[in-house]
Amino acid sequence: MSEWIKVVELNQIPPLGARVVRTVTMDIALFRGSDDRVFAVRDACPHKNGPLSQGIMHGHSVTCPLHNWKIDLTSGEALGPDEGCTNVFPVRVEEGMVLLQLTTNVAAA
């Protein structure tokens, strides 16, 4: 089972920036592109669990601040320098609010 949860107003995420949503089981990084598209991924690089929310966003990817791994925000896949993947979550924007779809095992705190 999954549900859509209002988590933050879009204007609280800076363009090409991030905000973190804490859940019972993990932190989720919300990224806002220059086109206002929002992405949601687990806030942990697949390499050494670096905080992706503190990385640099470019296009539809983010570079981990620890070891420069580049992560595709649409798939969670590492684009280099090695292989790996982080979780991605469905996200949408309605009337200026960002909604995140979570399964029951990743319920919001």
Secondary structure, DSSP 8 states (H G I E B T S, - for coil): -EEEEEEEEGGGS-TTEEEEEEBSS-EEEEEE-TTS-EEEEESS-TTT---GGGSEEETTEEE-TTT--EEETTT-BEEESS--B--B--EEEETTEEEEEEEGGG-B-
